[in-house]
């Protein structure tokens, strides 16, 4: 259990600050993560890695010469926001382009993908290589759907060494892709991890059992088995990976036994000895192996085995020197410290002359977001427990972080007299920045899109409400690419939209249409219990998810119900809309 903290919500930020204080010779703090504190040759490719906090040494511990140039660091088990990735990459860029590399998780793909587009728009050549080494999360013919676990290390190490050797972005990207294709991992868990401030682990493994096919965000394995002997466990892991080896595999491999947090080094060494004998008996030569804690999951009890099948070029870069806080190999000459330019960004947008109607609607939007915050706070623990069934248990805390920031930003903007567009833009950006993860990307983008739809107009009517709902939904479906039946928020979102628009088109007020949409969302969220997840971290644990509704759909249903109640009981006189509806007589 994680016991050392003041406020659990500040754990990740304060841990990162302490990490930097302990490693100033290697890293410097920037807004969103860390970059190298030493000089980087002009024109060198910048490898920028990252993900949620809680995995040390990954990801910040791998920043240094011969490895990563920077790491974007999200909250506990939540991806960094697009803004965080962008700012870290900008600070790390040395003029040779940027390679983004991270595990294949939905939130990371969304946020890093948005950051890549932003960097490219500024003329910075940026590429992405996803790590997909976990053989338990998808079959070989769907390798692109596999998660990234301890194989992060092999991809990062070889890409970082290639960048350090002066290769250009095309060559570094090609080597990273080849490394990922030749990397396979399989893990087991003996018990779950506990998030800061939580009373219980995200899951338990029954006594005498182990969970096969774990994730590194506190996800349980895909199946449970009787706990074997050390020899039996070594045989299970080795045979699983050898059966999944790449088509062009040779006979030289890197073997990595990775502890996830509480399995002690003596146990890891004991297991590695047995694994090495099995690999040798299979005709393989083990090259420069690693055994220890490399990609952890807080205090999770478990471990994984990773194999990288080498070729001559990959072996050269695996053996190349590296010097980081958590991973050192060979010898590198000391580097001079560098001065980092300030990270301040110009305020977005030009000054606007806010209309009375847009300001009034901005105040209403801030009031609505305060209601959203209250309902998320009320159900935070419940949403976390629901997410832990087949995910990483962070949906409640992630939604709480995001909506806390969004509601505060909206309140500040509304009190300054900003338009509804500015209020929701501030809220959406704050949600994405603070929450991270898939929900942060989706909710942040959707809130911002709704604000753009409403704009800064002289008056508003029910048609504007329908347009805002459509923009909100379109942003989520375009970004998340989920389909009905995938067991995501979309399964409640689309019924909400359809019911809202049907009522609105039939002449109902926005408040009445909202009530219809909220009822449809609640019913649809409950129906997701019968679905198997086809997207996100819960997908590899589809059977565990059966019988339980999707947490994203449930939170959306709770939110729409609370907003509907606010309009029907908290706004009976529509006092906040007095200005926004002037001139058309409609109730927005």
Secondary structure, 3 states (H helix, E strand, C coil): CCCCCCCHHHHHHHHHHHHHHHCCCCEEEECCEEEECECCCCCCCEEEEEEEECCCCCCHHHEEECCECEEEEEEECCCCCHHHHHHHHHHHCCCCCEEEEEECCHHHHHHHHHHHHHHHHCCCCEEEEEECCEHHHCCHHHHHHCCCCCCHHHHHHHHHHHHHCCCCHHHHHHHHHHHHHCEEEEEEEEECCCCCCCCCCCCCCCCCEEEECCCCCCCCCCEEEECCCHHHHHHHHHHHHHCCCCCCCCCEEEEEEEECECCCHHHHHHHHHHHHHHHHHCCCEECCCEEECCCCCCCEEEEEEEEEECCHHHHHHHHCCEEECCCEECCCCCCCECCCCCCCCCCCCCCCCCCHHHHHHHHHHHHHHHHHHHHHHHHHHHHHHHHHCCCCCCHHHHHHHHHHHHHHHHHHHHHCCCCHHHHHHHHHHHHHHHHCHHHHHHHHHHHHHHHHHHCCCCCCCHHHHHHHHHHHHHHHHHHHCCCCCCCCCHHHHHHHHHHHHHHHHCCCCHHHHHHHHHHHHHHHHHHHHHCCCCCCCCHHHHHHHCCCCCHHHHHHHHHHHHHHHHHHHHCCCCHHHCCCCCCCCCCC
